Amino acid sequence: MKWHKVILENELELDELVGITVDSKKYVVYHIKSGFYATDGECSHEHASFVDAYVADDYVECPKHNGRFHIPTGKALRRPACIDLNVYPVKIEGNYLMIGLE
């Protein structure tokens, strides 16, 4: 696994997300009440970017068709989204949030 710097931990506010692209693939790192999480950066329904998505409690809502996903597990919660998101490990190293990718 290779770890990639995302953002300083204190720069990502509660219920916010930040996008990152690694090798042409988009990912998103979230800060929610239970901690920091990372998922695919696009909706599994029609590949809309989550950069402008709505985050509340422990879910993210796609800005295109309002599909919802549970952030900690990536599980699709509301149609039209029906394919779960991949979830990736996040750690804090030297005040930076890091995402782990294979």
N, C-alpha and C positions, 0 to 999 in steps of 0.2 A: 504494500500500500504506500502511495506517495501522498504527502500532506501538502496542501496549497494554502497560502495566506489569503484571507478574505478581507478582513477589516479589523481595526482595533475594537476590542470588546466593548469599550465604553461609547463607541460611536453608533452602535446599533441599539436603538431605543426599544422599549417593550412594545409588542404588537407591530413591529416593523420587520422588513426583509431587505436583503441586499442580493443582487444578482452577481454571478461570476461566470465567465466562460473559460473553459479549459479544453484545449484541443478541439475547438469548434462546437463543443457541447455546453449547453446552458444549465446552470445549477442555481439554487436559491438557498440562502441561509436565513433562518428566522430567529427572532427572539420573542419567546412567549413566556408566560408565567412559570412553566415547569423547566425552562432552560433554553438552550440553543439547539437547533435542528437544521438539517439540510435535506433537500429533495431535488428531484429533477426541476429544471427551471421553466418547463413548459407544461401546459395542461395536456393530459393524455387523450383528450377528446379531439381537439383540432389544433393542437400545438401552439396555442396562444401563450405569449410570454407572461410569466407571473410577476414581472417587474412592477406592474401597476395593479397587482391583485390586492384584494381586501383581506386583511388578517384580523381575526378576533378570536379570543379564547385560545382554542387549540386547533383551529381550522383556517384554511386559506380558500378563498373563493375566486374562481377564474373570472377575469374581467370581461371575457367574451360572451360566455353563455351561462354564467353563474354556477357552474359545477363546483362542488365542494370536496375538499380532501382533508382528512385528519393529519395534521402536520407530523406528530411523533411516529405514526405508522405508515403514512402515505396512502391509507385506505380511501378509496372513492366513496363519498357519503351521499352525493346527490347527483342525479342525472342532469345533463346528458353525460357527465363523466361516469364511466363504469370500469375503467382500467386503473388500477392503483399506481401511484407514483413510486419510484425507487427512493429509498431513504439512505443517506450516507452519514458516516460518523463525523462528529464535530468535537474538537478539543480546543482548549485555550493554551497557547504557548507564548510566553513573553508578551502578554497582554493582547495578542492577536488571536482572532478566531481562525481556526484552520479546518478545512474540509479534507477528509480522507477519501481518495479515489484509487481504484485498482489500476 
